[in-house]
Amino acid sequence: METLVKKRRRSTLFAIRGEIGSKSYMTGVVIIVAAILVFWSVMSYGEFVNRTFLPTPDDVLREFGVQLHNPVFWHNVGISIFRVGGGFLLACILGIPLGILAGTYRIAEAILVPPTEFIRYMPATAFIPLIMVWAGIGEWAKILVIFLGCFFQLLLMVADNARAVSNDLLQTSYTLGAKRWQVIEKVLIPALLPDLMNTLRLIIGWAWTYLVVAELVAASSGLGFSIMKAQRFLNTDQIFVGILAIGLLGLFTDRAFAYCHKRFFPWLEGGR
């Protein structure tokens, strides 16, 4: 009987889209994190890589503790959050309405999607010289780099979210007497909100990845700036601290979006 239970559990673990319990899920997370730490420890403590280039975990942890008591670190955290939030919010303000239009009306799709498909393959770093000419080297320049890194992807993904809404649902609304704007406001937008929340969750992740690039634009503060400054003096423990700080902030925002998705759309299966 016990053997049969184990076989069923094993078949569930490796089944395509098979469900697993929270205990198994967390076990997998702990195993991969432990494996990374073990590999890092072996390479650094065993001096397979010079500690100047790969500090030990305890060196990084000690430096992280030092930075937590440093007001400059918290200033850098705050300014980086401001820049990421500003670029992401600006992308949402423009990208979500345009994406809904492109996913709803074919004429809007013809106008918006082709140039967006073209521009989205251009790296945001290529626009930095133009941004410095157009917006100077102040905060707007950093925000615009993050905005450009998010906007075009967001528009296309929101358009896909709008197209994914069942056409039968829209036609039923017309049959029941709804006007065109009522269909958009009362049916289309509420129906795409769950997918839109997942899209925003992905885009905020991209916003954090563009932070270091944005802070190359004549920055004198921010986590990206602190990483580049530490690189000049080969302070790799500070580089690791900066990377971990960005990763933790990104993870926090990701979990916040995941919580909101679960909180606002509890009827959807598989929402975490």
Secondary structure, 3 states (H helix, E strand, C coil): CHHHHHHHHHHHHCCCCCCCCHHHHHHHHHHHHHHHHHHHHHHHHCCCCCCCCCCCHHHHHHHHHHHHCCHHHHHHHHHHHHHHHHHHHHHHHHHHHHHHHHHHCHHHHHHHHHHHHHHCCCCHHHHHHHHHHHHCCCHHHHHHHHHHHHHHHHHHHHHHHHHCCCHHHHHHHHHCCCCHHHHHHHHHHHHHHHHHHHHHHHHHHHHHHCHHHHCCCCCCCCHHHHHHHHHHCCCHHHHHHHHHHHHHHHHHHHHHHHHHHHHHCCCCCCCC
